[in-house]
Amino acid sequence: MPGTGRTTPPAASDRRTVLKVAGAGGLALTFSTALGTPTYAAGNRDRRRAYVLVVDGCRPDEIDSGLMPNLAALRAGGRHHPRAHSLPVMETVPNHVMMMTGVRPDRSGVPANDIYDRGLGETRTMDRPSDIRTTTVIERLNRQGLRTGTVLSKDYLYGVFGERATHRWEPFPLLPVTDHAPDVFTMEAALGMVEEFDPHLVFVNLGDVDRVGHSDLTGGTLQALRRAALVSTDLQVGRFVDMLRSTGRWGRSIVVVLADHSMDWSRPDRVVSLTSPLAEDPLLAGNVAVAQNGGADLLYWTGPEGQRDRGVARMLAVARSTPGVLSAHDRARTSWLRLGPNAGDVIAYCRAGWRFSDPDVVSNPIPGNHGHPATRPIPFFIGGGHPAAAKAVSSELAATVDVAPTIASFFGLRGAPRGGWDGRSRLAAG
């Protein structure tokens, strides 16, 4: 999507008020706060604090690279889950939604960054608050009288979570093309939000590692730009930890650190475009829509309903016979994917070192991509001074969907989504 390069923050809605505070170094910060939020509502005196820091696109091995000492120290002193993974589709929006809902996409309604919207008849980004069709842990905390905050560096994340949090920062300034705010601004906003409003939960997305990773032409070998981004983001995390310690919050806080996916790099000649081979098939021509998600393509049958089964079978055959495709799955008959109807009819994954580019081979020029199984492994650990983050290493699988039940358990929230959590609390001994 083309970047907006926003230079002025937009006004808040009628149900919220805008507050401006001064950050470190005189940087002006603008927060949107829900109108009518009581300063000392029932439960607001709870001294526990939880912070979720998402280092977008970070690979687990990068924590061990020597470039991220602050994150390595936080991991070493906390509850480490070395077998953690992202969930299909391994993209930013669905995995952030899973973090805050605790349910898989077939229940949340958000399976990928981009989908084909059958109602609109076009492909779009899932960036609308109404796209999330279940209750988030943010709203659950709000109902208990606890304050919540979101500091999300990407415009579409800000959009999909909408006005759910008590306090929110709109990403600013947005860089052209990437549609994200640099980590130095994002962390300044996170520090300002904690010090000004002291929310019980703050959900932070740090986007630099991901955005630089996408465009780093040296990503497959030297990773020069990527390495610089790792160092910079680690410094920002160090600032956050230092603030918690210096303000006395550390001993009553947990800091959940994870990624939404990792990253894979492709050569210029390793590009998969399914639009053309699908259009060359007599049955499929004019009857298929493609939503490209970097490492995954979502294919939608748009032809006559009576021919759907034949159409799906042909889409599977075409995708599986295309060089660079790792696998293709009938979404409705592949129960473990749990993506729901918004993901279309067929999900295709590319091989490691390849990328999808639709509708044509020049549509996706960036070398760094995710969404496919190569980008499944992620870092996941829980630091902080609260006893719930006591040092331990778990051999169990952990996933992005575990964040919401972990937060709910930490604050002692009763109940769960209808049908239960799809994840589990990671504060329990592994």
Beta strands, then each sheet from edge to edge (+ up, - down):
strand 1: 16-22
strand 2: 28-34
strand 3: 49-55
strand 4: 79-80
strand 5: 84-85
strand 6: 114-117
strand 7: 122-125
strand 8: 148-152
strand 9: 167-169
strand 10: 201-206
strand 11: 253-258
strand 12: 264-265
strand 13: 271-272
strand 14: 288-292
strand 15: 296-301
strand 16: 325-330
strand 17: 346-350
strand 18: 355-356
strand 19: 368-369
strand 20: 380-383
strand 21: 392-393
strand 22: 398-399
sheet 1: 1+ 2- 9+ 8+ 10+ 3+ 11+ 20- 4+ 21+
sheet 2: 5+ 22+
sheet 3: 6+ 7-
sheet 4: 12+ 19-
sheet 5: 13+ 18+
sheet 6: 14+ 15- 17+ 16-
end
